[in-house]
Amino acid sequence: TGGAAIGPETEDGDFDRQDAADKLGVIDSAIKKIAGNRAMLGAKQSRLGSTINNLGVQVENMSTSRSRIRDVDFAAVTAEFTQNRILAQAGSAVLSQASAVPELALKLI
């Protein structure tokens, strides 16, 4: 049958009161064990659910952080580009003025 034997039968196949009480005790013990296992599995399932939720929050936080880092990098690169462009324009202006000074000196002579 594959199941564990609950207890011995009498020779005629009947159980007496004590056998029945013993068998009910075995069944009650098995039910308590199953209930304990169910409670343990329920607690583990609850912890796994919490872990899954926490991992989801961590993924969202990482995504947000990554986005902020990209935005900061973009802002820094844009600021650096603008600064370099202004410096280049200023350099060009200084060079054009520097080349104009000798021409003015020649005009004065």
C-alpha positions in Angstrom: 0.0 0.0 0.0 3.0 2.3 0.4 1.7 3.8 3.7 3.0 3.1 7.1 1.0 0.6 9.1 -1.0 2.2 11.9 -1.1 -0.8 14.2 -1.9 -4.5 14.5 -5.3 -6.0 13.9 -6.8 -8.7 16.0 -6.9 -12.2 14.6 -10.4 -11.8 13.2 -9.5 -8.4 11.5 -11.3 -6.2 14.0 -9.8 -3.6 16.3 -10.6 -3.2 19.9 -11.1 0.1 21.8 -7.5 0.4 22.8 -6.3 -0.2 19.2 -8.7 2.4 18.0 -7.5 4.9 20.6 -3.9 4.2 19.8 -4.5 4.6 16.1 -6.3 7.9 16.7 -3.3 9.1 18.7 -1.0 8.2 15.8 -3.3 10.1 13.4 -3.5 13.1 15.8 0.3 13.1 16.0 0.6 13.0 12.2 -1.9 15.8 11.9 0.1 17.9 14.4 3.3 17.2 12.5 1.7 18.2 9.2 0.3 21.4 10.7 3.7 22.2 12.1 5.3 21.6 8.6 2.6 23.8 7.0 3.3 26.6 9.5 7.0 26.4 8.8 6.4 26.4 5.0 4.0 29.3 5.3 6.6 31.3 7.3 9.3 30.5 4.7 6.9 31.5 1.9 6.2 34.8 3.7 10.0 35.4 4.0 10.5 34.6 0.3 7.7 37.0 -0.6 9.4 39.8 1.5 12.7 39.0 -0.1 11.2 39.2 -3.6 9.6 42.6 -2.7 12.9 43.9 -1.3 14.8 42.8 -4.4 12.2 44.6 -6.6 12.7 47.8 -4.6 16.5 47.4 -4.9 16.2 47.0 -8.7 14.1 50.1 -8.9 16.6 52.1 -6.7 19.5 50.9 -8.9 17.7 52.0 -12.0 16.9 55.4 -10.5 20.5 55.8 -9.4 21.9 54.8 -12.8 19.6 57.4 -14.4 20.7 60.1 -12.0 24.3 59.3 -12.6 23.8 59.5 -16.4 22.0 62.9 -15.9 24.8 64.2 -13.8 27.4 63.1 -16.3 25.4 64.7 -19.1 25.2 68.0 -17.2 28.9 67.9 -16.4 29.9 67.2 -20.0 27.6 70.0 -21.3 29.1 72.4 -18.8 32.6 71.4 -19.8 31.7 71.8 -23.5 30.2 75.2 -22.9 33.3 76.3 -20.9 35.7 75.1 -23.7 33.6 76.9 -26.3 33.7 80.1 -24.4 37.5 79.8 -23.9 38.0 79.1 -27.6 35.9 82.1 -28.6 37.8 84.3 -26.1 41.1 82.9 -27.5 40.0 83.8 -31.0 39.0 87.3 -29.9 42.4 87.9 -28.2 44.2 86.6 -31.3 42.3 88.9 -33.6 43.0 91.9 -31.3 46.6 91.0 -31.1 47.0 90.9 -34.9 45.1 94.3 -35.1 47.7 96.0 -32.7 50.6 95.9 -35.2 48.4 97.2 -37.9 47.4 100.2 -35.6 51.1 100.7 -34.8 51.9 100.9 -38.5 49.1 103.3 -39.1 50.4 105.6 -36.4 53.9 105.6 -37.9 
